[in-house]
Amino acid sequence: MLTAHSDLYDQAYRYRRVMMRGFDSGKKFVAAHQSLADRILARDVDGAQQMLASHLHSTLDFVYPPVKGDRS
């Protein structure tokens, strides 16, 4: 279990490093996460789910940008 945890942590760390290159400053990064935390603490389930889904998709789009002409 510890090995699996370590592997997943290492993989997530790689994504975070790639994502952080896309930010001019940490302010936008912190603001996005603070906004998500605020929705969660306010028990805004729908808003938090939508924000989290958008956040995860933007991460994937940044790490794996769509290929021009790809229609999938």
Helices and strands as residue ranges (DSSP letters): H 2-20, H 26-41, H 45-63
